[in-house]
Amino acid sequence: MTLGFVLFDRFYRPFKIFARFSLPDWHRIWTLLKLGAPIGFSYLIEVTSFTFMSLFIARLGTTALAGHQIVANMGTVIYMVPLSLSIATMTLVSQSIGANKPERAEEIGWSSVLFTTTLCISIGIAVWIFRIQLLDLYDPPAEVKVFSVPLFLFIAFYQVFDALQVTAAFILRAYRIAFLPMVIYAGSLWGVGLGGGYLMGFNVLGNTPAFLQGANGFWAGNSLSLGLAACFLLYLFRRTAERYEKTHPPVEV
């Protein structure tokens, strides 16, 4: 269907996409790989951080694992909101950069950060207010429901950081920056999120408060890691936008 759309849609016809064949351009392929490979690894880091959370929490028993899976599923559904808005933001920022309008690109980026974060704060508040009703949709056993309720505090809280980091990451991709965000993700999600969550969840050091032990510790570590990633990614976006405006002044028409 996509191929047919590209071949026959009136918008794409002037580009004559399949009008001639050319040999692989290794320079262009390398350019794609330099951007695409770090993006792929960034997704790998995000997915594995949640996967290993589940594996570690499984040691706490079936009740803890069931409660965690319910909350994780809810978080994944909510994550679609900032993710979709971030993809739209990346498209608009890329268009402005391609049109040599760096100030417009930065303006769109910061506007999206503000809008997406405000929307996710509202969603987080709603999730906390209706946590019991949302849990009832999964119809869990009573002990799983009791275990899951405190975790909703983290899912409501980290919406702010999740919105900030994913929006900043996609904006940076519009500027063709993906390697440094990958490093930031690895250090924050794997190091602080999983590492810190493990230390707190299993009380490795022996000084973790009772509230942060068990599954709560892993969710606290995850929230902290997203906040850390958001800070670094937003700082990188600001520096990138400033540098781009200096090196790519808009053309006078």
C-alpha positions as CSV (number, residue, x, y, z in Angstrom):
1,M,0.0,0.0,0.0
2,T,2.8,2.4,0.8
3,L,4.6,1.6,-2.4
4,G,1.4,2.2,-4.4
5,F,1.0,5.5,-2.5
6,V,4.5,6.6,-3.5
7,L,4.1,5.5,-7.1
8,F,0.7,6.9,-7.9
9,D,0.0,9.8,-5.5
10,R,0.0,13.2,-7.2
11,F,2.2,14.7,-4.5
12,Y,5.1,12.3,-5.2
13,R,4.8,12.2,-8.9
14,P,7.1,15.2,-9.7
15,F,10.0,13.6,-7.7
16,K,10.2,10.6,-10.2
17,I,11.5,8.4,-7.4
18,F,11.8,5.3,-9.5
19,A,12.6,7.0,-12.8
20,R,16.2,5.7,-12.9
21,F,18.5,3.2,-11.2
22,S,21.8,4.1,-9.6
23,L,24.5,2.0,-7.9
24,P,24.6,2.1,-4.1
25,D,26.1,5.3,-2.8
26,W,28.3,4.2,0.1
27,H,28.7,7.7,1.4
28,R,25.0,8.2,1.7
29,I,24.6,4.7,3.2
30,W,27.2,5.4,5.8
31,T,25.4,8.7,6.6
32,L,22.2,6.8,7.2
33,L,24.0,4.2,9.3
34,K,25.7,6.9,11.5
35,L,22.2,8.2,12.3
36,G,20.2,5.0,12.3
37,A,22.5,2.7,14.2
38,P,22.6,4.9,17.4
39,I,18.8,5.4,17.2
40,G,18.4,1.6,17.0
41,F,20.7,1.1,20.0
42,S,18.8,3.8,21.9
43,Y,15.6,1.8,21.4
44,L,17.5,-1.3,22.5
45,I,18.5,0.4,25.7
46,E,15.0,1.6,26.5
47,V,13.4,-1.8,25.8
48,T,16.1,-3.8,27.8
49,S,15.9,-1.5,30.8
50,F,12.2,-2.4,31.2
51,T,12.8,-6.0,30.4
52,F,15.5,-6.4,33.0
53,M,13.3,-4.6,35.5
54,S,10.7,-7.3,35.0
55,L,13.4,-10.1,35.3
56,F,14.7,-8.6,38.6
57,I,11.2,-8.0,40.0
58,A,10.3,-11.6,39.2
59,R,12.6,-12.6,42.1
60,L,10.1,-10.9,44.4
61,G,7.3,-13.3,43.6
62,T,4.3,-13.6,41.3
63,T,2.3,-10.9,43.1
64,A,5.1,-8.3,42.6
65,L,5.6,-9.4,39.0
66,A,1.9,-9.2,38.2
67,G,1.5,-5.8,39.8
68,H,4.6,-4.5,38.0
69,Q,3.3,-5.8,34.6
70,I,0.0,-4.0,35.1
71,V,1.7,-0.7,35.8
72,A,4.3,-1.2,33.1
73,N,1.5,-1.9,30.6
74,M,-0.3,1.2,31.6
75,G,2.9,3.2,31.3
76,T,3.5,1.8,27.8
77,V,0.0,2.9,26.7
78,I,0.5,6.4,28.1
79,Y,3.9,6.6,26.5
80,M,2.3,6.6,23.1
81,V,1.1,10.2,23.6
82,P,4.5,11.9,24.0
83,L,6.0,9.5,21.5
84,S,3.6,10.4,18.7
85,L,3.9,14.1,19.5
86,S,7.7,13.8,19.5
87,I,7.6,12.2,16.0
88,A,5.5,15.0,14.8
89,T,7.9,17.5,16.4
90,M,10.9,15.9,14.7
91,T,9.1,16.2,11.3
92,L,8.4,19.9,11.8
93,V,11.9,20.7,13.1
94,S,13.5,18.8,10.2
95,Q,11.4,20.8,7.8
96,S,12.5,24.1,9.3
97,I,16.1,23.0,9.3
98,G,15.8,22.0,5.7
99,A,14.2,25.4,4.9
100,N,17.2,27.1,6.6
101,K,15.1,28.5,9.4
102,P,17.1,27.6,12.5
103,E,15.3,30.0,14.8
104,R,11.9,28.5,13.7
105,A,13.3,25.0,14.3
106,E,14.3,25.9,17.9
107,E,11.0,27.7,18.5
108,I,9.0,24.6,17.4
109,G,11.2,22.4,19.6
110,W,10.8,24.3,22.8
111,S,7.0,24.8,22.1
112,S,6.7,21.0,21.8
113,V,8.7,20.4,25.0
114,L,6.3,22.8,26.8
115,F,3.1,21.4,25.3
116,T,4.0,17.7,25.5
117,T,5.1,18.0,29.1
118,T,2.0,19.9,30.2
119,L,-0.2,17.3,28.5
120,C,1.7,14.5,30.2
121,I,1.5,16.2,33.6
122,S,-2.3,16.3,33.1
123,I,-2.3,12.6,32.2
124,G,-0.2,11.8,35.2
125,I,-2.6,13.5,37.5
126,A,-5.6,11.8,35.9
127,V,-3.8,8.4,36.3
128,W,-3.3,9.0,40.0
129,I,-6.8,10.2,40.6
130,F,-8.4,7.2,38.7
131,R,-5.8,4.6,39.7
132,I,-8.4,2.3,41.3
133,Q,-10.7,2.5,38.3
134,L,-7.8,1.8,36.0
135,L,-6.7,-1.1,38.0
136,D,-10.3,-2.5,37.9
137,L,-10.0,-2.7,34.1
138,Y,-7.3,-5.4,34.6
139,D,-9.5,-7.2,37.2
140,P,-6.4,-8.4,39.2
141,P,-6.6,-10.5,42.4
142,A,-7.0,-8.4,45.6
143,E,-3.4,-8.9,46.7
144,V,-2.1,-7.8,43.3
145,K,-4.3,-4.7,43.4
146,V,-3.0,-3.7,46.8
147,F,0.5,-4.2,45.6
148,S,0.0,-2.1,42.4
149,V,-1.6,1.0,44.0
150,P,1.7,2.5,45.3
151,L,3.3,2.0,41.9
152,F,0.8,4.3,40.3
153,L,2.5,7.1,42.2
154,F,5.7,6.5,40.2
155,I,3.9,6.1,36.9
156,A,2.1,9.4,37.5
157,F,5.3,11.1,38.6
158,Y,7.7,10.1,35.8
159,Q,5.3,11.2,33.0
160,V,7.0,14.6,33.3
161,F,10.5,13.2,32.8
162,D,9.4,10.8,30.1
163,A,7.8,13.6,28.1
164,L,10.9,15.8,28.4
165,Q,13.4,13.1,27.4
166,V,11.5,11.6,24.5
167,T,10.7,15.0,23.0
168,A,14.3,16.2,23.4
169,A,15.7,13.0,21.9
170,F,13.5,13.2,18.7
171,I,14.3,16.9,18.3
172,L,18.0,16.1,18.4
173,R,17.4,13.4,15.7
174,A,16.1,16.2,13.5
175,Y,19.5,17.9,13.9
176,R,21.1,14.5,13.0
177,I,22.4,14.0,16.5
178,A,21.9,10.4,17.8
179,F,25.2,9.1,19.2
180,L,25.4,11.4,22.3
181,P,21.8,10.7,23.2
182,M,22.5,7.0,22.9
183,V,25.4,7.4,25.4
184,I,23.1,9.4,27.7
185,Y,20.5,6.7,27.5
186,A,23.0,4.0,28.3
187,G,24.4,5.9,31.3
188,S,21.1,6.9,32.7
189,L,18.7,4.0,31.9
190,W,21.2,1.2,32.4
191,G,23.5,2.8,35.0
192,V,21.2,4.8,37.2
193,G,17.9,3.2,36.3
194,L,18.8,-0.5,36.5
195,G,21.8,-0.2,38.7
196,G,20.2,2.2,41.2
197,G,17.0,0.3,41.1
198,Y,18.8,-3.0,41.9
199,L,20.6,-1.3,44.8
200,M,17.4,0.1,46.2
201,G,15.0,-2.8,45.3
202,F,17.1,-5.5,46.9
203,N,18.5,-3.2,49.7
204,V,22.1,-4.1,48.7
205,L,23.7,-1.4,50.8
206,G,21.4,-2.0,53.7
207,N,20.3,1.6,54.1
208,T,17.4,1.8,51.7
209,P,14.1,3.1,53.2
210,A,11.4,0.5,53.4
211,F,9.2,2.4,51.0
212,L,11.9,2.2,48.3
213,Q,12.6,-1.5,48.7
214,G,11.2,-4.1,46.3
215,A,9.4,-3.1,43.1
216,N,9.2,0.5,44.4
217,G,12.9,0.8,44.3
218,F,13.1,-0.2,40.6
219,W,10.4,2.2,39.6
220,A,12.1,5.0,41.6
221,G,15.4,4.2,39.9
222,N,13.7,4.3,36.5
223,S,12.0,7.6,37.3
224,L,15.4,9.1,38.4
225,S,17.1,7.8,35.3
226,L,14.5,9.4,33.0
227,G,14.9,12.7,34.9
228,L,18.6,12.6,34.4
229,A,18.3,11.7,30.7
230,A,15.8,14.6,30.3
231,C,18.3,17.1,31.8
232,F,21.2,16.1,29.6
233,L,19.1,15.8,26.4
234,L,17.5,19.2,26.9
235,Y,20.9,20.8,27.6
236,L,22.2,19.1,24.5
237,F,19.3,20.4,22.5
238,R,19.9,24.0,23.7
239,R,23.6,23.9,22.9
240,T,22.9,22.3,19.5
241,A,20.3,24.9,18.5
242,E,22.6,27.7,19.5
243,R,25.5,26.3,17.6
244,Y,23.3,25.6,14.6
245,E,22.0,29.2,14.5
246,K,25.6,30.5,14.5
247,T,26.9,28.2,11.8
248,H,23.7,28.3,9.6
249,P,22.4,31.9,9.4
250,P,19.1,32.3,7.6
251,V,19.4,33.4,4.0
252,E,18.0,36.8,3.2
253,V,15.2,36.7,0.7
